[in-house]
Amino acid sequence: MQLCLCGLNDEDRKVVHGELVEMQLAMEDVLWSNYEGLNGHGEQRASFGKSLAWLAYPDWQSWQKERVKTSKALLELPDSVASSSLQKSYLILWKQLEILKAEWGRLKLKVDDINTVPLYKQFTEQYGTEVLYPAMRTMAIHMGIEDELEGFGLTYHSILLPKDASETEIKKHQLQKLLESLEIHMIRDVQKKVNKEITLVISEKTREERNLSTELWKHHGMQEIFSVTRPEIVESFVQKLMENHQETDAEITFPKDHLQKCFTALGCDVMARERSNFETYSMFYENLLRQQHQLLYQKEQVFSYSELSHEMIMEMMALRARIADLQGEAHGLRDKIRKEVQEDYEALVQNIFMICLQLKVGTEVRLNWIHQRMFEIISEVRREGVDKMIDLKKKYGSTKDNKTLKEHLAQQGHLQALQDENNQLRVLLCKLKAMSCWKETVQKAHSSATLREMEKEAIQNKKEYLKSKLMAEQEAIIFQQQLRAARKALAESQTENKRLKQQLDKQGHLLQEVEHRMNQEVHRKQQLDLIKTANLEKMLESLGERELRLQCLTEETERSSKIRQLQGEKVKKEIQQVRSQLSQERSLKLDAFQRIKELQHQLYDSEVATSQRNSSAVRSPCPLSYTRNRSTQTETSEYRPCYHPRLWRGKQVPTLSCCQICMRRNTCAHCGLVTPIKPLLGAGKAWEVQRELETAQIQAEAACAGRFLRVHAHLGDP
């Protein structure tokens, strides 16, 4: 703290010193205000009260001595623990007051923070008018000094604090007033919310869908306190989501399954919240409706009590109005008594003021005379001193000139003359000030007297105005009653005239309607006869046309049925022929496939025999093995070649490649089977036979498919 104070300049250091002294004095005041009534330290309190006026000491050292005495007196307090607890409680009370004051200011000004000068000025004005002045007024009423606060304004800086009131009491009353204001604010908020809920209930009650069944969501009765719990949906979702995550420098990744589970849980929580809200609100509205129904039933049952309560309420309102009138009359009487006392003592006050003014003028004149006499004595002493100095110089034979002493003496004489003139001007100025002050007081007295007379005249004029206003209102009421009676008679005569006129018009309309109705009936009968004859002729013609059309339709239906029978028989015959052909072709195909298999076996056996003969001539033969796979069957042989066709110069030839084990054998490029090199010429013939058989098989299958499609197209199937 000392280091912080060292960096301040002289002005800031004085300000800080004043703040510290103020805080110390406040704490000492708190201690003495609490210990004064308990321990009877009246003398110490008096010395402490003297120390509060440290500004009255012109010398710093005298004030320091007085402060040392006060600190020694403070050390004589009975209990240091009690004093520290008192100081702590006072500081806590101060802190609570500041916090509540800031919160109250934010609520009143409807801002987040008071951080500008205009806002602070507005806050201080509102705080002074709504909190500080009422608190000080209640304190003054309790202390019996209410009249001292009447003449002061309601601004924050012009409010006078009550005398003999400690800081603790002042802060306690302010804190109590702030708590009352905040409580009123909270009650108003609750009333607004209740009114909002009531309007919602009324709107629900008065909507068109009144027949909606409420049996599905009826539950047990709920309590009077309605509070909706806040589900922690977002917090639980974030917690579940962050349970399984991978964090890098710039991003956070989640697994897809974990994210899907979290979204599912979030949806379930939201649906549960909506369901609970629906059940809670429905139950709340149900209970409100039931309660309103019960209240209406009770009002219907105890109608006499309601009338009695209404009469009592009216009587209470009349009594309250009477109390308010009596309070106003008491306040007026109090003002009147105060004004009378002021008028009675006004002359005495003026005399006292004049005496004080005369005494002040006399003291100022006496003071000026004393100053003038003192200056004259000083000038005489100075003159005598100069003469003595000149005589001494002459006596001792000094060679210096006495001109400087004479000039100094002349200057002092001139200065004395100026001071005398200044004193005279000062006396004249004091007299002028006193005269102006006296004139001002006289003018104030005259103005107050004229103001009182004008107030009396205004009150008298107001009474006359009210009296004339009452008379005018009574006359206006009488005129309105007469006018209302005349209007009523005029309205009755007009209604009678309208009624008679309507009866005449109605009779005339009835006669016209009867004549018109008779004419319409005659005309309608003639038209009906004509329409009947025309309708009969048209009906006969339409019946003949329908008979001819019916005969034609019957003939067409018979012809079409015969054609359908013939077509059905023809289609059945064709289907039987196609089925027989398909069975024959199938048998032929099976025979051909069997013959092909036999030829292939013979060909493979001959090739195997030739390959064995060729392999016996070689010293180190390579073992040959391959596997032949087809869609219908699987054959395995040890020395059976595999042929896969490819185009070479427009012809299909087997695709063979060189063997990886021995250069004398070839391997198939498609299936990897090994075949000898020498039997390639015999394999070509076998390949041609196999190709012819496959082409024949494909042609037979195409022919069967074409016939089958033609049959289905003929039958009309898709």
PEZIDA-V622928 format. One record per residue. N is the residue number from 1. RES is the residue in one letter. PHI is phi as a letter, one per 40 degrees, with the letter a starting at -180 (NA if undefined). OMEGA is omega in radians with two decimals (NA if undefined). Layout:
BEGIN
N_RES_PHI_OMEGA, N_RES_PHI_OMEGA
END
This chain:
BEGIN
1_M_NA_3.11, 2_Q_c_3.10, 3_L_c_3.10, 4_C_c_-3.14, 5_L_c_-3.13, 6_C_c_-3.10, 7_G_c_-3.12, 8_L_c_3.04, 9_N_c_-3.04, 10_D_c_-3.11, 11_E_c_3.12, 12_D_c_3.12, 13_R_c_3.09, 14_K_c_3.13, 15_V_c_3.13, 16_V_c_3.12, 17_H_c_3.10, 18_G_c_3.11, 19_E_c_3.13, 20_L_c_3.12, 21_V_c_3.11, 22_E_c_3.11, 23_M_c_3.14, 24_Q_c_3.12, 25_L_c_3.11, 26_A_c_3.13, 27_M_c_3.10, 28_E_c_3.09, 29_D_c_3.09, 30_V_c_-3.13, 31_L_c_-3.08, 32_W_c_3.11, 33_S_c_3.12, 34_N_c_-3.10, 35_Y_c_-3.03, 36_E_c_-3.11, 37_G_c_-3.06, 38_L_c_-2.99, 39_N_b_3.04, 40_G_g_3.12, 41_H_c_-3.10, 42_G_c_-3.11, 43_E_c_3.11, 44_Q_c_3.10, 45_R_c_3.12, 46_A_c_3.11, 47_S_c_3.11, 48_F_c_3.07, 49_G_c_3.08, 50_K_c_-3.12, 51_S_c_3.13, 52_L_c_-3.12, 53_A_c_-3.09, 54_W_c_3.12, 55_L_c_-3.13, 56_A_c_-3.13, 57_Y_c_3.11, 58_P_c_-3.07, 59_D_b_3.13, 60_W_c_-3.09, 61_Q_c_3.11, 62_S_c_3.11, 63_W_c_3.09, 64_Q_c_3.10, 65_K_c_3.14, 66_E_c_3.12, 67_R_c_3.08, 68_V_c_3.10, 69_K_c_-3.13, 70_T_c_3.12, 71_S_c_3.08, 72_K_c_3.10, 73_A_c_3.12, 74_L_c_3.10, 75_L_c_-3.13, 76_E_c_3.09, 77_L_c_-2.98, 78_P_c_-3.02, 79_D_a_3.14, 80_S_c_3.13, 81_V_c_3.12, 82_A_c_3.12, 83_S_c_3.11, 84_S_c_3.10, 85_S_c_3.09, 86_L_c_3.11, 87_Q_c_3.14, 88_K_c_3.12, 89_S_c_3.11, 90_Y_c_3.12, 91_L_c_3.10, 92_I_c_3.10, 93_L_c_3.11, 94_W_c_3.14, 95_K_c_3.10, 96_Q_c_3.12, 97_L_c_-3.14, 98_E_c_-3.14, 99_I_c_3.13, 100_L_c_3.11, 101_K_c_3.12, 102_A_c_3.13, 103_E_c_3.11, 104_W_c_3.11, 105_G_c_3.11, 106_R_c_3.12, 107_L_c_-3.12, 108_K_c_-3.11, 109_L_c_3.13, 110_K_f_3.10, 111_V_b_3.12, 112_D_c_-3.10, 113_D_a_3.11, 114_I_c_-3.03, 115_N_b_3.09, 116_T_b_-3.10, 117_V_c_3.11, 118_P_c_3.10, 119_L_c_-3.14, 120_Y_c_3.10, 121_K_c_3.10, 122_Q_c_3.12, 123_F_c_-3.14, 124_T_c_3.12, 125_E_c_3.13, 126_Q_c_3.14, 127_Y_c_3.13, 128_G_c_-3.09, 129_T_c_-3.01, 130_E_b_-3.06, 131_V_b_-2.99, 132_L_c_-3.11, 133_Y_c_3.07, 134_P_c_3.12, 135_A_c_3.12, 136_M_c_3.12, 137_R_c_3.09, 138_T_c_3.08, 139_M_c_3.14, 140_A_c_3.10, 141_I_c_3.11, 142_H_c_-3.11, 143_M_c_3.10, 144_G_g_-3.13, 145_I_b_-3.08, 146_E_c_-3.07, 147_D_c_-3.12, 148_E_c_-3.11, 149_L_c_-3.05, 150_E_c_-3.01, 151_G_c_-3.08, 152_F_b_-3.12, 153_G_c_-3.11, 154_L_b_3.12, 155_T_c_-3.04, 156_Y_c_-3.05, 157_H_c_-3.10, 158_S_c_3.13, 159_I_c_-3.12, 160_L_c_3.11, 161_L_c_-3.14, 162_P_c_3.09, 163_K_c_3.11, 164_D_f_3.10, 165_A_b_-3.11, 166_S_c_3.12, 167_E_c_-3.14, 168_T_c_3.13, 169_E_c_3.13, 170_I_c_-3.14, 171_K_c_3.10, 172_K_c_3.12, 173_H_c_3.08, 174_Q_c_3.13, 175_L_c_3.11, 176_Q_c_3.12, 177_K_c_3.10, 178_L_c_3.11, 179_L_c_3.09, 180_E_c_3.12, 181_S_c_3.12, 182_L_c_3.10, 183_E_c_3.09, 184_I_c_3.11, 185_H_c_3.12, 186_M_c_3.11, 187_I_c_3.12, 188_R_c_3.08, 189_D_c_3.12, 190_V_c_3.10, 191_Q_c_3.09, 192_K_c_3.13, 193_K_c_3.12, 194_V_c_3.10, 195_N_c_3.09, 196_K_c_3.11, 197_E_c_3.14, 198_I_c_3.08, 199_T_c_3.07, 200_L_c_3.14, 201_V_c_-3.14, 202_I_c_3.10, 203_S_c_3.07, 204_E_c_-3.10, 205_K_c_-3.04, 206_T_c_3.13, 207_R_c_-3.00, 208_E_c_-3.09, 209_E_c_-3.10, 210_R_c_-3.10, 211_N_c_-3.14, 212_L_c_-3.09, 213_S_c_3.12, 214_T_b_-3.11, 215_E_c_-3.04, 216_L_c_-3.07, 217_W_b_3.07, 218_K_c_3.11, 219_H_b_3.10, 220_H_c_-3.08, 221_G_c_-3.13, 222_M_c_-3.11, 223_Q_c_-3.14, 224_E_c_-3.11, 225_I_c_-3.12, 226_F_b_-3.14, 227_S_a_3.13, 228_V_c_3.14, 229_T_c_3.14, 230_R_c_3.11, 231_P_c_-3.12, 232_E_c_-3.07, 233_I_c_-3.09, 234_V_c_-3.12, 235_E_c_3.13, 236_S_c_3.12, 237_F_c_3.13, 238_V_c_3.14, 239_Q_c_3.11, 240_K_c_-3.11, 241_L_c_-3.10, 242_M_c_3.10, 243_E_c_-3.09, 244_N_b_3.14, 245_H_a_3.10, 246_Q_b_-3.04, 247_E_b_3.03, 248_T_b_-3.09, 249_D_c_-3.01, 250_A_b_-3.06, 251_E_a_3.10, 252_I_b_-3.11, 253_T_b_3.11, 254_F_b_3.02, 255_P_c_-3.09, 256_K_c_3.14, 257_D_c_3.14, 258_H_c_3.12, 259_L_c_3.10, 260_Q_c_3.10, 261_K_c_3.13, 262_C_c_3.11, 263_F_c_3.10, 264_T_c_3.11, 265_A_c_3.11, 266_L_c_3.09, 267_G_c_3.10, 268_C_c_3.13, 269_D_c_3.13, 270_V_c_3.11, 271_M_c_3.10, 272_A_c_3.11, 273_R_c_3.13, 274_E_c_-3.14, 275_R_c_3.13, 276_S_c_3.10, 277_N_c_3.13, 278_F_c_3.14, 279_E_c_-3.10, 280_T_c_-3.11, 281_Y_c_3.11, 282_S_c_3.11, 283_M_c_-3.14, 284_F_c_3.12, 285_Y_c_3.11, 286_E_c_3.13, 287_N_c_3.09, 288_L_c_3.11, 289_L_c_3.11, 290_R_c_3.13, 291_Q_c_3.09, 292_Q_c_3.09, 293_H_c_3.11, 294_Q_c_3.11, 295_L_c_3.09, 296_L_c_3.12, 297_Y_c_3.11, 298_Q_c_3.10, 299_K_c_3.09, 300_E_c_-3.12, 301_Q_c_-3.06, 302_V_b_3.14, 303_F_c_3.13, 304_S_c_3.10, 305_Y_c_3.11, 306_S_c_3.09, 307_E_c_3.12, 308_L_c_3.12, 309_S_c_3.10, 310_H_c_3.10, 311_E_c_3.12, 312_M_c_3.12, 313_I_c_3.11, 314_M_c_3.11, 315_E_c_3.10, 316_M_c_3.10, 317_M_c_3.10, 318_A_c_3.11, 319_L_c_3.10, 320_R_c_3.10, 321_A_c_3.11, 322_R_c_3.10, 323_I_c_3.12, 324_A_c_3.10, 325_D_c_3.13, 326_L_c_3.09, 327_Q_c_3.09, 328_G_c_3.10, 329_E_c_3.11, 330_A_c_3.11, 331_H_c_3.10, 332_G_c_3.09, 333_L_c_3.11, 334_R_c_3.09, 335_D_c_3.14, 336_K_c_3.12, 337_I_c_3.13, 338_R_c_3.13, 339_K_c_3.11, 340_E_c_3.10, 341_V_c_3.13, 342_Q_c_3.09, 343_E_c_-3.13, 344_D_c_-3.06, 345_Y_c_-3.09, 346_E_c_3.13, 347_A_c_3.12, 348_L_c_3.12, 349_V_c_3.12, 350_Q_c_3.10, 351_N_c_3.11, 352_I_c_3.13, 353_F_c_3.12, 354_M_c_3.11, 355_I_c_3.11, 356_C_c_3.13, 357_L_c_3.11, 358_Q_c_3.10, 359_L_c_3.13, 360_K_c_3.12, 361_V_c_3.12, 362_G_c_3.12, 363_T_c_3.12, 364_E_c_3.11, 365_V_c_3.12, 366_R_c_3.13, 367_L_c_3.11, 368_N_c_3.11, 369_W_c_3.11, 370_I_c_3.12, 371_H_c_-3.12, 372_Q_c_3.13, 373_R_c_3.14, 374_M_c_3.12, 375_F_c_3.10, 376_E_c_3.12, 377_I_c_-3.14, 378_I_c_-3.13, 379_S_c_3.09, 380_E_c_3.12, 381_V_c_-3.13, 382_R_c_-3.13, 383_R_c_3.11, 384_E_c_3.12, 385_G_c_3.13, 386_V_c_3.13, 387_D_c_3.12, 388_K_c_3.11, 389_M_c_3.12, 390_I_c_3.12, 391_D_c_3.12, 392_L_c_3.11, 393_K_c_3.12, 394_K_c_-3.11, 395_K_c_-3.10, 396_Y_c_3.04, 397_G_g_3.12, 398_S_c_-3.12, 399_T_c_-3.10, 400_K_c_-3.14, 401_D_c_3.13, 402_N_c_-3.10, 403_K_c_-3.11, 404_T_c_3.13, 405_L_c_3.12, 406_K_c_3.08, 407_E_c_3.12, 408_H_c_3.12, 409_L_c_3.10, 410_A_c_3.10, 411_Q_c_3.12, 412_Q_c_3.08, 413_G_c_3.09, 414_H_c_3.11, 415_L_c_3.11, 416_Q_c_3.10, 417_A_c_3.10, 418_L_c_3.11, 419_Q_c_3.09, 420_D_c_3.10, 421_E_c_3.11, 422_N_c_3.12, 423_N_c_3.10, 424_Q_c_3.10, 425_L_c_3.12, 426_R_c_3.10, 427_V_c_3.12, 428_L_c_3.12, 429_L_c_3.10, 430_C_c_3.11, 431_K_c_3.11, 432_L_c_3.10, 433_K_c_3.13, 434_A_c_3.13, 435_M_c_3.13, 436_S_c_3.11, 437_C_c_3.12, 438_W_c_3.10, 439_K_c_3.14, 440_E_c_3.13, 441_T_c_3.11, 442_V_c_3.11, 443_Q_c_3.09, 444_K_c_3.12, 445_A_c_3.11, 446_H_c_-3.13, 447_S_c_3.10, 448_S_c_3.10, 449_A_c_3.11, 450_T_c_3.12, 451_L_c_3.10, 452_R_c_3.10, 453_E_c_3.12, 454_M_c_3.09, 455_E_c_3.09, 456_K_c_3.12, 457_E_c_3.12, 458_A_c_3.11, 459_I_c_3.12, 460_Q_c_3.10, 461_N_c_3.12, 462_K_c_3.10, 463_K_c_3.11, 464_E_c_3.12, 465_Y_c_3.12, 466_L_c_3.13, 467_K_c_3.11, 468_S_c_3.12, 469_K_c_3.10, 470_L_c_3.11, 471_M_c_3.13, 472_A_c_3.11, 473_E_c_3.10, 474_Q_c_3.09, 475_E_c_3.12, 476_A_c_3.11, 477_I_c_3.13, 478_I_c_3.12, 479_F_c_3.12, 480_Q_c_3.10, 481_Q_c_3.10, 482_Q_c_3.12, 483_L_c_3.12, 484_R_c_3.11, 485_A_c_3.12, 486_A_c_3.11, 487_R_c_3.13, 488_K_c_3.11, 489_A_c_3.10, 490_L_c_3.13, 491_A_c_3.12, 492_E_c_3.11, 493_S_c_3.11, 494_Q_c_3.10, 495_T_c_3.10, 496_E_c_3.11, 497_N_c_3.11, 498_K_c_-3.13, 499_R_c_3.11, 500_L_c_3.12, 501_K_c_3.10, 502_Q_c_3.10, 503_Q_c_3.11, 504_L_c_3.11, 505_D_c_-3.13, 506_K_c_3.12, 507_Q_c_3.09, 508_G_c_3.11, 509_H_c_3.12, 510_L_c_3.10, 511_L_c_3.12, 512_Q_c_3.13, 513_E_c_3.13, 514_V_c_3.11, 515_E_c_-3.13, 516_H_c_3.13, 517_R_c_3.13, 518_M_c_3.11, 519_N_c_3.13, 520_Q_c_3.13, 521_E_c_3.12, 522_V_c_3.13, 523_H_c_-3.14, 524_R_c_3.13, 525_K_c_3.11, 526_Q_c_3.14, 527_Q_c_3.14, 528_L_c_3.11, 529_D_c_3.13, 530_L_c_-3.11, 531_I_c_3.14, 532_K_c_3.13, 533_T_c_3.14, 534_A_c_-3.14, 535_N_c_3.13, 536_L_c_3.11, 537_E_c_3.13, 538_K_c_3.14, 539_M_c_3.12, 540_L_c_3.12, 541_E_c_-3.13, 542_S_c_3.11, 543_L_c_3.11, 544_G_c_3.13, 545_E_c_-3.13, 546_R_c_3.10, 547_E_c_3.12, 548_L_c_-3.14, 549_R_c_3.13, 550_L_c_3.10, 551_Q_c_3.12, 552_C_c_-3.12, 553_L_c_3.12, 554_T_c_3.11, 555_E_c_-3.14, 556_E_c_3.13, 557_T_c_3.11, 558_E_c_-3.13, 559_R_c_-3.13, 560_S_c_3.11, 561_S_c_3.10, 562_K_c_-3.14, 563_I_c_3.14, 564_R_c_3.11, 565_Q_c_3.13, 566_L_c_3.13, 567_Q_c_3.14, 568_G_c_3.11, 569_E_c_3.14, 570_K_c_-3.14, 571_V_c_3.11, 572_K_c_3.12, 573_K_c_3.14, 574_E_c_3.13, 575_I_c_3.12, 576_Q_c_3.11, 577_Q_c_-3.13, 578_V_c_3.14, 579_R_c_3.11, 580_S_c_3.11, 581_Q_c_-3.14, 582_L_c_3.12, 583_S_c_3.10, 584_Q_c_3.14, 585_E_c_3.13, 586_R_c_3.12, 587_S_c_3.11, 588_L_c_3.13, 589_K_c_3.14, 590_L_c_3.11, 591_D_c_-3.14, 592_A_c_3.12, 593_F_c_3.13, 594_Q_c_3.12, 595_R_c_3.13, 596_I_c_3.13, 597_K_c_3.14, 598_E_c_3.13, 599_L_c_3.13, 600_Q_c_3.12, 601_H_c_3.12, 602_Q_c_-3.13, 603_L_c_-3.13, 604_Y_c_3.13, 605_D_c_3.13, 606_S_c_3.13, 607_E_c_3.12, 608_V_c_-3.13, 609_A_c_3.12, 610_T_c_3.14, 611_S_c_3.10, 612_Q_c_3.13, 613_R_c_3.13, 614_N_c_-3.10, 615_S_c_3.11, 616_S_c_3.14, 617_A_c_-3.11, 618_V_c_-3.06, 619_R_c_-3.10, 620_S_b_-3.12, 621_P_c_3.08, 622_C_c_3.13, 623_P_c_-3.12, 624_L_b_3.08, 625_S_a_3.09, 626_Y_a_-3.11, 627_T_b_3.13, 628_R_b_-3.10, 629_N_b_2.99, 630_R_b_-3.12, 631_S_c_-3.07, 632_T_c_-3.08, 633_Q_a_-3.11, 634_T_b_3.14, 635_E_b_-3.12, 636_T_b_3.12, 637_S_b_-3.04, 638_E_c_-3.12, 639_Y_b_-3.14, 640_R_b_-3.09, 641_P_c_3.11, 642_C_b_-3.12, 643_Y_b_3.03, 644_H_b_-3.04, 645_P_c_2.98, 646_R_a_-3.10, 647_L_c_3.05, 648_W_a_-3.09, 649_R_f_3.08, 650_G_g_-3.12, 651_K_b_3.09, 652_Q_c_3.14, 653_V_b_3.12, 654_P_c_-3.13, 655_T_c_-3.12, 656_L_b_3.09, 657_S_b_-3.08, 658_C_c_-3.14, 659_C_c_3.14, 660_Q_c_-3.09, 661_I_c_-3.08, 662_C_b_-3.11, 663_M_c_-3.13, 664_R_c_-3.13, 665_R_b_3.10, 666_N_b_3.12, 667_T_b_3.14, 668_C_c_-3.12, 669_A_c_-3.10, 670_H_c_-3.07, 671_C_b_3.09, 672_G_g_3.13, 673_L_c_-3.07, 674_V_c_3.09, 675_T_a_3.13, 676_P_c_-3.12, 677_I_c_-3.00, 678_K_c_-3.06, 679_P_c_3.13, 680_L_c_-3.12, 681_L_c_3.09, 682_G_c_3.12, 683_A_c_3.11, 684_G_c_3.10, 685_K_c_3.12, 686_A_c_3.11, 687_W_c_3.10, 688_E_c_3.12, 689_V_c_-3.13, 690_Q_c_3.14, 691_R_c_3.11, 692_E_c_3.13, 693_L_c_3.14, 694_E_c_3.10, 695_T_c_3.11, 696_A_c_3.12, 697_Q_c_-3.13, 698_I_c_3.13, 699_Q_c_3.13, 700_A_c_3.12, 701_E_c_3.12, 702_A_c_3.12, 703_A_c_3.12, 704_C_c_3.14, 705_A_c_3.12, 706_G_c_3.10, 707_R_c_-3.14, 708_F_c_3.12, 709_L_c_3.11, 710_R_c_3.13, 711_V_c_3.14, 712_H_c_3.09, 713_A_c_3.12, 714_H_c_3.12, 715_L_c_-3.14, 716_G_g_3.10, 717_D_c_3.11, 718_P_c_NA
END
